[in-house]
Amino acid sequence: MEIQTPDRLVRLAVDLVNTRTRDPEKLTTPDAVRDFLLAHGESDPIELDEGDLAAVRAVREQIRPVFHADPADAASTLNELLTEYAVRPYLSEHDGAPWHLHVAKPDATWAEWLAATAALGLASFAAGRGFAAIGSCAAVDCERVFVNPAERRPRKYCTPTCASRTRVATYRARRA
């Protein structure tokens, strides 16, 4: 349960929230959560049960509103998550990993670790880029979320595919 780069933290938060819509089968079993964690740089041993699955899915739903809320509400949500799950950062080395920073308590569950880590990543991102750079896709049929690290280039869609699909639909609707 380690923290590496700020980009990794933000990507973890975005990917966690998007498991609900981009890949609904992604977090349906403890093994799927394990695969998600491994894909995001965690290392074995990762042991999870059905309780962990439910807790991780609950954390996903706690983080999701940050991408849809106005800045004050998003900040409030992140502060609540940090208050509930994060602890004073500390350095740790374990399981052969080099020294790294932890923000979840030493005996944190994977869900608690995800909550603390994702909240820290999104809070750091918002502090550096502003809440306008954290959003949800404007495409009518898409519920994915994204962060926009590009300064001075507003973004409304999660991918160019959604942007293109929306432009084509708007064009066809005008012609009809």
C-alpha distance (Angstrom), angle and dihedral (degrees) to the residues before:
residue distance angle dihedral
M1 . . .
E2 3.75 . .
I3 3.74 137.1 .
Q4 3.77 119.6 -135.2
T5 3.79 122.8 163.9
P6 3.81 129.4 -1.6
D7 3.82 89.6 -119.1
R8 3.79 89.3 57.0
L9 3.80 91.3 53.0
V10 3.78 93.4 50.7
R11 3.81 92.3 45.4
L12 3.80 89.3 50.6
A13 3.82 91.1 53.2
V14 3.82 94.1 46.3
D15 3.79 93.6 45.6
L16 3.80 91.9 46.6
V17 3.81 92.5 53.5
N18 3.80 92.2 43.2
T19 3.80 92.6 55.3
R20 3.79 85.5 80.7
T21 3.80 95.1 60.6
R22 3.79 111.2 12.1
D23 3.77 95.1 49.2
P24 3.83 111.0 8.4
E25 3.81 90.9 -178.4
K26 3.81 91.7 56.3
L27 3.81 98.3 92.2
T28 3.78 103.2 28.1
T29 3.81 99.6 110.2
P30 3.80 136.7 30.1
D31 3.82 88.2 -110.3
A32 3.82 89.8 54.9
V33 3.81 90.1 53.9
R34 3.80 89.2 48.5
D35 3.82 90.1 51.8
F36 3.81 89.7 49.0
L37 3.80 91.3 52.4
L38 3.81 92.6 46.5
A39 3.80 90.4 49.2
H40 3.81 88.3 54.3
G41 3.77 96.3 54.9
E42 3.78 103.7 -88.3
S43 3.77 118.8 132.7
D44 3.76 135.6 -142.0
P45 2.88 141.7 -58.5
I46 3.80 93.0 70.6
E47 3.77 112.3 156.7
L48 3.78 119.1 -178.4
D49 3.78 137.4 168.0
E50 3.81 135.7 -170.8
G51 3.81 90.8 -81.4
D52 3.80 90.2 56.3
L53 3.81 89.9 48.9
A54 3.81 91.6 53.9
A55 3.81 91.8 45.8
V56 3.83 93.1 50.1
R57 3.81 90.8 49.1
A58 3.82 89.3 50.0
V59 3.81 90.3 51.9
R60 3.80 89.0 51.0
E61 3.81 89.0 56.5
Q62 3.82 91.7 47.4
I63 3.81 91.3 54.0
R64 3.82 97.4 42.2
P65 3.85 96.6 77.5
V66 3.81 90.8 61.3
F67 3.81 88.5 73.7
H68 3.82 93.7 51.1
A69 3.81 103.1 37.4
D70 3.76 132.9 92.2
P71 3.82 113.0 -102.2
A72 3.81 96.1 -95.6
D73 3.80 93.3 50.7
A74 3.81 92.4 43.1
A75 3.81 90.6 51.0
S76 3.80 90.1 47.9
T77 3.81 91.4 51.8
L78 3.80 92.2 48.6
N79 3.80 91.5 47.1
E80 3.81 90.3 51.1
L81 3.81 90.9 50.7
L82 3.79 91.9 47.6
T83 3.81 91.4 48.0
E84 3.79 92.6 49.3
Y85 3.81 100.9 40.7
A86 3.80 112.5 16.7
V87 3.78 127.2 82.1
R88 3.78 132.3 -171.1
P89 3.82 105.4 -61.9
Y90 3.79 115.3 -102.8
L91 3.79 137.9 -179.8
S92 3.77 119.0 -112.7
E93 3.77 140.4 174.5
H94 3.77 121.4 -167.1
D95 3.78 143.6 140.6
G96 3.80 90.8 26.1
A97 3.82 93.0 -59.8
P98 3.81 118.3 135.6
W99 3.80 120.1 -111.1
H100 3.79 110.8 -63.0
L101 3.77 140.7 163.7
H102 3.80 124.4 -96.6
V103 3.81 125.6 -166.7
A104 3.81 98.2 176.4
K105 3.78 122.3 77.1
P106 3.82 115.1 -89.2
D107 3.81 93.5 -107.3
A108 3.82 95.4 42.1
T109 3.77 119.6 144.6
W110 3.78 117.7 -122.8
A111 3.81 89.5 -102.4
E112 3.81 91.7 52.6
W113 3.79 90.1 47.0
L114 3.82 91.0 50.1
A115 3.81 91.7 48.8
A116 3.81 93.7 49.9
T117 3.78 94.4 42.2
A118 3.81 97.0 44.9
A119 3.81 92.3 45.1
L120 3.80 91.6 49.9
G121 3.80 91.4 48.1
L122 3.80 94.4 49.3
A123 3.81 93.1 42.9
S124 3.81 91.1 51.2
F125 3.79 91.1 46.8
A126 3.82 92.4 48.9
A127 3.80 91.3 47.6
G128 3.80 90.4 53.5
R129 3.80 102.0 36.5
G130 3.80 105.2 18.1
F131 3.77 129.8 -116.2
A132 3.81 90.9 -81.9
A133 3.82 86.4 75.2
I134 3.82 91.4 59.1
G135 3.77 113.9 73.4
S136 3.74 154.1 129.9
C137 3.78 127.5 -105.6
A138 3.81 115.4 -85.5
A139 3.80 92.8 -148.3
V140 3.79 109.3 115.3
D141 3.79 94.3 -131.6
C142 3.82 97.6 42.5
E143 3.79 130.1 84.1
R144 3.80 98.9 177.5
V145 3.78 121.9 128.1
F146 3.79 130.9 -143.5
V147 3.77 145.7 176.2
N148 3.78 121.6 -131.9
P149 3.80 112.8 -144.9
A150 3.82 92.5 176.6
E151 3.77 110.3 102.4
R152 3.80 117.6 -137.9
R153 3.80 93.1 10.5
P154 3.80 108.2 100.5
R155 3.74 115.0 -151.3
K156 3.80 129.1 -155.1
Y157 3.80 102.2 169.7
C158 3.78 134.0 59.8
T159 3.81 93.4 -135.3
P160 3.80 139.0 6.4
T161 3.82 86.4 -109.4
C162 3.81 92.0 63.3
A163 3.82 90.9 45.2
S164 3.79 92.1 50.7
R165 3.80 93.9 44.4
T166 3.81 90.1 51.9
R167 3.81 93.4 48.2
V168 3.81 91.1 50.1
A169 3.82 91.9 48.0
T170 3.82 90.8 49.5
Y171 3.80 91.4 48.5
R172 3.80 92.4 49.2
A173 3.80 91.7 47.1
R174 3.83 91.0 53.1
R175 3.81 91.5 49.5
A176 3.79 93.9 48.5
